[in-house]
Amino acid sequence: MKLVDIMIVVLGAGIGGGARYAIGGWITNNLSTSFPWHTLAINISGAFLLGLLMALSIDRGVVPGSWRLFLGTGVLGGFTTFSTLSYESVALIEQGLFVQGAGNMLGTAVIGILAAIVGLAVGRAI
């Protein structure tokens, strides 16, 4: 592990975290609901983008490893929100909203896997 690689990841994570905050805030402000749509949308889009990136990088060789590190580990690592997903699901369950809490967790897992599959397929087809 090189210091330059750590700095690449840190820079990407800052960009991804900023994007998560901005996009999540926009979704929350425009969808006034008790369901955390912002987290679901961010995790699903992040799963798709990571699948696309990996296909373009590993399968097709179009994206170099340094960019995979920056975009995948850094930007998308900072962008996706598993810890927020977990907390919000527990918070919904604690409020007695069991269906919403389970739906949030399971929906993100199932749809996230499908999004990653689609991302891989798109990346392989390009």
C-alpha positions as CSV (number, residue, x, y, z in Angstrom):
1,M,0.0,0.0,0.0
2,K,1.4,3.3,-1.1
3,L,0.8,6.8,0.4
4,V,-0.3,8.1,-3.0
5,D,-3.0,5.3,-3.2
6,I,-4.3,6.3,0.2
7,M,-4.5,10.0,-0.9
8,I,-6.3,8.9,-4.1
9,V,-8.9,7.1,-2.0
10,V,-9.2,10.0,0.5
11,L,-9.8,12.5,-2.3
12,G,-12.4,10.3,-3.9
13,A,-14.2,9.6,-0.6
14,G,-14.5,13.3,0.0
15,I,-16.0,13.8,-3.4
16,G,-18.4,10.9,-2.9
17,G,-19.4,12.0,0.5
18,G,-20.1,15.5,-0.7
19,A,-22.2,14.1,-3.6
20,R,-24.1,11.8,-1.1
21,Y,-24.9,14.8,1.1
22,A,-26.0,17.0,-1.9
23,I,-28.1,14.4,-3.7
24,G,-29.5,13.0,-0.4
25,G,-30.6,16.5,0.7
26,W,-32.2,17.2,-2.7
27,I,-34.2,13.9,-2.6
28,T,-35.2,14.5,1.0
29,N,-36.4,18.1,0.2
30,N,-38.4,17.0,-2.8
31,L,-39.9,13.7,-1.4
32,S,-41.5,14.5,1.9
33,T,-42.2,11.0,3.2
34,S,-41.3,8.9,6.2
35,F,-39.4,6.4,4.0
36,P,-35.6,7.1,3.5
37,W,-35.8,7.2,-0.3
38,H,-32.5,9.2,-0.4
39,T,-30.5,6.3,1.1
40,L,-32.2,3.7,-1.1
41,A,-31.6,5.8,-4.3
42,I,-27.9,6.4,-3.3
43,N,-27.2,2.8,-2.5
44,I,-28.9,1.5,-5.7
45,S,-27.2,4.0,-8.0
46,G,-23.9,3.3,-6.2
47,A,-24.3,-0.4,-6.8
48,F,-25.1,0.1,-10.4
49,L,-22.1,2.5,-10.9
50,L,-19.7,0.1,-9.1
51,G,-20.9,-2.8,-11.3
52,L,-20.4,-0.6,-14.4
53,L,-16.9,0.5,-13.2
54,M,-15.8,-3.0,-12.5
55,A,-16.9,-4.3,-15.9
56,L,-15.2,-1.4,-17.7
57,S,-12.1,-1.9,-15.6
58,I,-11.6,-5.6,-15.0
59,D,-13.5,-7.2,-17.9
60,R,-12.9,-4.6,-20.6
61,G,-9.6,-3.0,-19.5
62,V,-10.9,0.4,-20.4
63,V,-10.5,2.0,-16.9
64,P,-7.0,1.7,-15.4
65,G,-6.5,0.4,-11.8
66,S,-5.7,3.8,-10.4
67,W,-9.0,5.2,-11.6
68,R,-10.8,2.1,-10.3
69,L,-9.2,2.8,-6.9
70,F,-10.2,6.5,-7.1
71,L,-13.8,5.9,-8.4
72,G,-14.6,2.6,-6.8
73,T,-13.0,2.6,-3.4
74,G,-12.9,6.4,-3.1
75,V,-15.9,8.1,-4.7
76,L,-18.4,5.2,-4.6
77,G,-17.1,4.2,-1.1
78,G,-17.8,7.7,0.1
79,F,-21.1,7.9,-1.8
80,T,-22.8,4.7,-0.7
81,T,-24.3,4.6,2.8
82,F,-24.5,1.2,4.3
83,S,-24.2,2.5,7.9
84,T,-27.0,5.1,7.2
85,L,-29.1,2.3,5.7
86,S,-28.6,0.1,8.8
87,Y,-29.4,3.0,11.2
88,E,-32.5,4.2,9.3
89,S,-33.8,0.6,9.0
90,V,-33.5,0.1,12.8
91,A,-35.0,3.5,13.5
92,L,-38.0,2.6,11.4
93,I,-38.4,-0.7,13.2
94,E,-38.1,1.1,16.6
95,Q,-40.9,3.4,15.5
96,G,-43.1,0.3,14.9
97,L,-42.7,0.6,11.1
98,F,-41.6,-3.0,10.7
99,V,-42.6,-3.3,7.0
100,Q,-40.8,-0.1,6.1
101,G,-37.7,-1.0,8.1
102,A,-37.5,-4.5,6.6
103,G,-38.4,-3.2,3.2
104,N,-35.7,-0.6,3.3
105,M,-33.0,-3.2,4.2
106,L,-34.2,-6.0,2.0
107,G,-35.2,-3.7,-0.9
108,T,-31.7,-2.2,-0.9
109,A,-30.1,-5.6,-0.8
110,V,-32.2,-7.1,-3.6
111,I,-32.4,-4.1,-5.8
112,G,-28.7,-3.3,-5.2
113,I,-27.7,-6.7,-6.4
114,L,-29.9,-6.3,-9.5
115,A,-28.4,-2.8,-10.1
116,A,-24.9,-4.3,-9.8
117,I,-25.8,-7.0,-12.3
118,V,-27.2,-4.4,-14.7
119,G,-24.1,-2.2,-14.3
120,L,-21.9,-5.1,-15.1
121,A,-24.0,-6.0,-18.2
122,V,-24.0,-2.4,-19.4
123,G,-20.2,-2.2,-18.8
124,R,-19.6,-5.4,-20.7
125,A,-21.9,-4.3,-23.6
126,I,-20.2,-1.0,-24.2
